[in-house]
């Protein structure tokens, strides 16, 4: 397939706008690169595509490992693709902290969806980015929108701060729960539930159906005690089964109703504006990290070592890192 360097900027732009999958993959590889030249090309590419991008429905999906996120995405995504939707799945994998490589293979786990002509799946290693969310995910959303995808599903690793970050870069945040996960309500992370626009209890099939329905009622009751994220939207709590497909149509009906309500009240426009500002600061953070290491890798390692051994406070270390950047 080659790489992005084998194509001119004009060819990359044209290929993405035409929805050419190999070119789209090359463009994403380009924006994921930390090489300074690649970063400059990526910025030029994104600016060129921005006027042509058609906003898609951005749906975040999170839940603890083992809740069945990949299975649900494959079942739901296949249904949408069969209806003629163009679906992009951005799955941020747990990564090796030593190599930064992807451990899990979403294309393997979502074999049926991967083979669908209307689907595009991009697994990305989370690396060391806070919360496990790849730093280029926001830009990748912009790329797949420019390529004509009408629905973008961002799957998180379901740990740390990834839920917060994904909720900030998507429009509708779906939180998946396990039935009978123990300590029911006490096991709910209040902050995560407060971010949810839709809550669904998966694995509502076979022997766990009754347990799932009971858990859904408990979660619904718990939500009444929390401050709603949006005064114009009441968070629905439901059950589903990624295995049998039960409840998936209802889940997507909730998603569509959410977008309808948000468009009518102006909430969607506000969320998109907040997303763009969030992406701005995320890019600044990434740029500062990169610039510091480019300026003086040895000095950065020395500061990191001093902070690690408590010879220097993190606050003072941050100030020294800024000096490295601005003195370069």
N, C-alpha and C positions, 0 to 999 in steps of 0.2 A: 504493500500500500504506500510505502515511502513515508516521508515526514513532511511537516509544514514547511521546512526550509526548501523543499523541492518545488514549492509553488510560490508564485508572486502574491503580493498582498491582494492585487485585483482578482487573481484566480481564487484565492481563499474566500473573498467576499462573495464572488459570483457563485461559487460552489455551495456555500452555506445558504444563500438566498434561494438556490435551486433545490435545496433539501437533499443534496447529495451526501449520503451517509459517510462514505470514506473521507470526504473533505471536511465534514462536520467533526469527525473524530480527530482529524489532524489539527483542526482549529482549537479543539478542547485541549489537546496535548500541548499546543503552543501556550495557552493561557495558564496551564498548570506548571509550566517550566519556571524555574527560578533564575534562569540565565538572564542577565541584564538586557541583552539584545532581544531575546524572546519577549521579555516583559514590555519593551518598547513597541515591538510589532503587535503584541496582543492589545495594547492600548489603542493603537491605530486601527486595528481590526474592529474592535468593539465600537469605536466612535463612528466608523464607516457603516456599521450595521444598525446602529441605534435608530436612525430615522425609519428603517424598514421593519423594525421589530413589531410584531402584533402580540400584545399581551395575552398570555395563556392563563388558564386557571391553574394557579400555583397551589398545590396541596402538599402540606407536610404530614408525614406519618411517623409516629414514634410509639415506643413501648419497650418494656424490658426485653432483654434477649430471651428468645424462646416463646414469645407471645404469638409468633406467626406472621410477622410483618411481610416477609418475602412471599409467603404463600398467599396472603391476602392480595398483595400487589399483583402477583401473577394472575390470580383468578379475576380480580376486578379489572386489571389492565387489559386482559384478553377480551373480556366482555365489551369494554369500551372500543377496542380496536375492531372487533367484529361489527360494531355499529358504524364504523367509518371514522372514528376519532383517530387523531395522530397523537400518540402517547409517548412521552419521554420520561424515563425513570432514572433519577440520579441517586444512586445508592452509595452512601458513604460508609465504607467498610472499616472495621477495626483493623489497625495496622501494627506491624512490627515496630516497636519503639527503637529497635537497633537499626533496621534497614529502611523503615518507612514504607515498606511494601504492603500490598493488600493481602490479608490472610484469607478472608472469605471471598468466594467467587459468585457474585449475584447472577452472572450470566449462566452459571451452572445451575444455581438454585431455581432460576426462572427460565428453564429451557423452552417451554411452550411459548411464552411471551417473547423471548429473544428471537424466535423463528418467525414471528408475525411481521408481515411487511409494513404494518402501520406503527410498529414499536421501535424505540431506540433506547437501549439500556447502557448506562455508563457507570460502571463501578469505579469509585475513586478511593485510594487509600487515605485515611484520615490523617496519618502522620502525627505530628506533634501539635497540630492546631488545637486551640482550646476547645474542649467539648467534643472533639472528634469530628468536627465538620471541616471538610477540605476548604482551604482558603479561597479556592477558585470556584466554589459551587455557585455563588451569586452570578459570576460572569458566565458560567456554563448555562444557567437559566436564560440569560439574555441571548446566548448563542442558539439554543434550541428553539426559542421563541422566534428568532429571526429566520430559522429554518422551516417554520410553519407548523410547529407542534402546538396543538390546541390545549393539551393538558400536560402539566409537568408535575410529577410526583417525586418529592424528595424524601427518601427514607433515611432515618438517623440510626446510629448504632444503639441508641436507647440508653446511654450512660452519661454521667457527668452533666456538662452544660450544653450538650448537643441539642436537647429539646428547645432550650431558650433560643439558641442561634437559628435553628430551622424555623421556629415560629416567627422569627423576625424577618425571614427572607421569603416566606410564603404567605398566601392570603388566608387559607383555611387550614387549621391545624387539627388533625385527627389523632386522638390518643387511644391506643389499644390497651385493653386490660386483660388479665388472665382470670378465669373463674376459679374461685377457691384458692387464691394465692396465699392464704394465711393472714390472719389479723386484718382481713378485709379493709375496713376503713382506716385503721391505724397504719396500714401499709401504703396508703395513698400519699404521694408527695404533693402537698398542698399547692406549692408553686407551679408544678407541672399541670395539675388539674385546672388551675386558674387560667392557664394559657389555652386550654382546649376549646375548640369550637364545636367539636363532636366527640363523644366518647362511645366506644364500642367494645363490648366484651366478646372476645373471639373464642373459638372452640365450643360454641353452643351446639353441640351435636352428641349423639350417643349418650353415654352415661354422665357426661358433664353438662348436658343441656339445662337441667333443673338448677344446677349449681351456678351456671352462667346467668340464668334469669334472676336468681336470687341476688347475685353480685350486682347486676345492673340496677336492681331496685335500691340496693344499698348505696351505690354510687350516685344515683339520682337524688336520693335523700341528702347525701353529703353535699351535693352541689348547691342545694338551697341555702346552705349556711355560708357559702363563699360569695364574695363580691363578683358579679358578672363581669367578664372582660369587655362586653359590648352591651349597652343598655337596649339596643335594638334587636338583640338575638338571645333566645333562650337555648342553652346547650342541650341538644337531645342526647339521651343515653339509650343505647340499643344493644342487641346481641347479634352475632353473626357467626358464620362458619366458613372459613376459607376453604375447608375440605369439601363441604357439600355445596357451597355457593349460597346457602340460605342467608338472607339478610343483606346480600351485597347490593341488590337493586335498591333496597331501602336506604342503605348507606349512601349510595350515589345520589338518590333523591334528596337526602339531607344536604349533601354538598351543593347540588344545584340550587336548592332553596336558599342556602346560605349566600351564594353569590347573587341571587336575585334580590334578596333583602339588602345586602351591602351596596349593591349598585343603586337601589332606590333611595337609600338614606345617605349616600355619599361616603359611606364607610370604606368602600373599596379604594376610592381615590385617596383617602387619608392613609390607608395602610400602604399603598404603593409609594406615596411620598415618604413615609417613614422608612420603608425598605430602602429607597434610594439613598437617604441620609445615612442609614445604617451601613450600607455597602461602602459609602464614601469613607467612613471611619475605619471600617474593616480593611479597606485598601491602604489607608494611611498606616495602620499598624503593620501590615505586611511589608509595605515599602520601607518603613523605618528599620524593621528587622533586617531586611535584605541589604539596605544601604550601610548599616553598621558593620555587617560582616564583610561587605565589599571594601569598606574604608580601611578596616584594620581587624582582621580575623584574630590576630594574636591578642590584641587589646580586649576584644570581646571575650575570648576564652579566659583571659586573666581576671576580668571582672566577674564572670560567671563562677570561677573557682573561688574567688574571695567571698562571694555571696554564699556559695555552697558550704564553706567552712566557717561561716559567721564572722569572718574577718571584716566584712562590710555589710551594711544593711541593704536590703533590696531597694529601698528608697534612694539611698546614696548611689547604689549601683546603677539605677535607672538614670540618674543625673549624669553619671560618667558616660553611659552609653549615648545619651543625647550629645554630650561633648564630642564623642567620637564621630557622630554623624555630622554635626555642624562645623567641626574643625577640619573636616576632610576637604 
